[in-house]
Amino acid sequence: MKKIVEKIMRKAVYCVTLSIVCVGLFVGWLACLCLNEPDIEYEE
C-alpha cells in the first residue's frame, strides 16, 4: 500500500512541476508579447 501511495505522490509532484513550468512559459510568452507590442506600434 505504501509503495502505491509513493508512486502516486511522485506522479503528482511530476505533474505539478510540469504544470508550473508550462504556466511559467505561457506567462513569460504573454509578457514578451505585451512588452513587444508597443515597440511594433512605435516603429510604424
Backbone as a chain_set.jsonl record, in Angstrom:
{"seq": "MKKIVEKIMRKAVYCVTLSIVCVGLFVGWLACLCLNEPDIEYEE", "coords": {"N": [[0.833, -1.208, 0.0], [1.923, 1.267, 0.799], [3.864, 1.652, -1.168], [2.338, 2.115, -3.459], [1.093, 4.53, -2.834], [3.371, 6.101, -2.708], [4.185, 6.03, -5.374], [2.034, 7.372, -6.609], [2.277, 9.869, -5.382], [4.764, 10.672, -6.383], [4.156, 10.868, -9.084], [2.234, 12.875, -8.947], [3.752, 15.057, -7.995], [5.471, 15.322, -10.159], [3.637, 15.991, -12.192], [2.576, 18.4, -11.183], [4.888, 19.971, -11.124], [5.458, 20.042, -13.85], [3.194, 21.398, -14.724], [3.547, 23.898, -13.487], [5.862, 24.747, -14.79], [4.907, 24.882, -17.43], [2.886, 26.857, -17.173], [4.495, 28.964, -16.337], [6.099, 29.336, -18.621], [4.102, 30.075, -20.45], [3.102, 32.44, -19.272], [5.426, 33.953, -19.4], [5.732, 34.107, -22.172], [3.408, 35.524, -22.852], [3.965, 37.908, -21.504], [6.192, 38.744, -22.956], [4.993, 39.209, -25.444], [3.243, 41.3, -24.751], [5.071, 43.243, -23.954], [6.517, 43.634, -26.269], [4.696, 44.631, -28.072], [4.172, 47.545, -27.919], [6.586, 48.461, -29.035], [6.41, 47.643, -31.688], [4.214, 49.162, -32.535], [5.28, 51.678, -32.193], [7.3, 51.784, -34.109], [5.905, 51.86, -36.508]], "CA": [[0.0, 0.0, 0.0], [2.802, 2.438, 0.875], [4.542, 1.834, -2.454], [1.363, 2.684, -4.396], [0.953, 5.936, -2.448], [4.625, 6.745, -3.096], [4.144, 6.189, -6.842], [1.054, 8.426, -6.916], [2.863, 11.135, -4.933], [5.818, 11.027, -7.327], [3.477, 11.301, -10.314], [1.582, 14.157, -8.651], [4.811, 16.069, -7.938], [5.93, 15.498, -11.537], [2.583, 16.703, -12.931], [2.502, 19.768, -10.667], [6.091, 20.664, -11.602], [5.261, 20.255, -15.289], [2.168, 22.44, -14.858], [4.153, 25.182, -13.112], [6.783, 25.107, -15.878], [4.081, 25.276, -18.585], [2.255, 28.143, -16.858], [5.574, 29.947, -16.327], [6.458, 29.61, -20.015], [2.971, 30.769, -21.057], [3.085, 33.803, -18.726], [6.586, 34.625, -19.963], [5.424, 34.36, -23.585], [2.425, 36.617, -22.854], [4.667, 39.126, -21.086], [7.017, 39.152, -24.097], [4.076, 39.772, -26.444], [2.751, 42.588, -24.25], [6.183, 44.198, -23.927], [6.977, 43.886, -27.635], [3.649, 45.303, -28.848], [4.392, 48.994, -28.07], [7.724, 48.684, -29.928], [5.933, 47.482, -33.063], [3.371, 50.329, -32.807], [6.154, 52.854, -32.227], [8.059, 51.763, -35.365], [5.037, 52.141, -37.656]], "C": [[0.873, 1.265, 0.0], [3.464, 2.714, -0.472], [3.61, 2.479, -3.483], [1.208, 4.187, -4.112], [2.19, 6.707, -2.885], [4.652, 7.013, -4.593], [3.21, 7.319, -7.231], [1.621, 9.793, -6.538], [3.933, 11.601, -5.908], [5.218, 11.543, -8.625], [2.832, 12.664, -10.114], [2.613, 15.286, -8.642], [5.298, 16.367, -9.345], [4.918, 16.314, -12.342], [2.497, 18.159, -12.496], [3.697, 20.577, -11.165], [5.948, 21.005, -13.072], [4.256, 21.382, -15.52], [2.75, 23.816, -14.559], [5.084, 25.662, -14.224], [5.988, 25.604, -17.083], [3.442, 26.638, -18.358], [3.306, 29.249, -16.875], [5.983, 30.339, -17.732], [5.365, 30.429, -20.697], [2.917, 32.224, -20.586], [4.255, 34.599, -19.298], [6.356, 35.014, -21.41], [4.431, 35.519, -23.71], [3.094, 37.933, -22.495], [5.521, 39.649, -22.239], [6.142, 39.802, -25.17], [3.618, 41.169, -26.017], [3.854, 43.637, -24.282], [6.645, 44.559, -25.334], [5.96, 44.669, -28.463], [3.89, 46.807, -29.002], [5.55, 49.308, -29.025], [7.274, 48.614, -31.386], [5.079, 48.701, -33.453], [4.231, 51.58, -32.979], [6.898, 52.954, -33.561], [7.202, 52.174, -36.553], [4.842, 53.628, -37.906]], "O": [[0.585, 2.22, -0.722], [3.609, 3.869, -0.872], [4.05, 3.299, -4.288], [1.194, 5.005, -5.032], [2.084, 7.831, -3.376], [5.083, 8.078, -5.035], [3.547, 8.138, -8.087], [1.467, 10.761, -7.283], [4.008, 12.787, -6.23], [5.697, 12.521, -9.199], [2.876, 13.512, -11.005], [2.376, 16.35, -9.215], [5.516, 17.526, -9.695], [5.295, 17.219, -13.085], [2.36, 19.053, -13.331], [3.545, 21.726, -11.579], [6.273, 22.114, -13.496], [4.444, 22.218, -16.403], [2.486, 24.781, -15.277], [5.094, 26.846, -14.56], [6.339, 26.616, -17.69], [3.454, 27.485, -19.252], [3.045, 30.346, -17.369], [6.193, 31.517, -18.019], [5.66, 31.368, -21.436], [2.713, 33.133, -21.389], [4.106, 35.772, -19.64], [6.732, 36.106, -21.837], [4.59, 36.39, -24.566], [2.82, 38.961, -23.115], [5.572, 40.856, -22.476], [6.512, 40.83, -25.736], [3.608, 42.1, -26.821], [3.597, 44.798, -24.602], [7.115, 45.674, -25.564], [6.326, 45.304, -29.453], [3.821, 47.311, -30.124], [5.504, 50.307, -29.743], [7.7, 49.418, -32.216], [5.203, 49.214, -34.565], [3.937, 52.435, -33.815], [7.106, 54.049, -34.085], [7.707, 52.77, -37.504], [4.136, 54.009, -38.84]]}, "num_chains": 1, "name": "protein.A"}
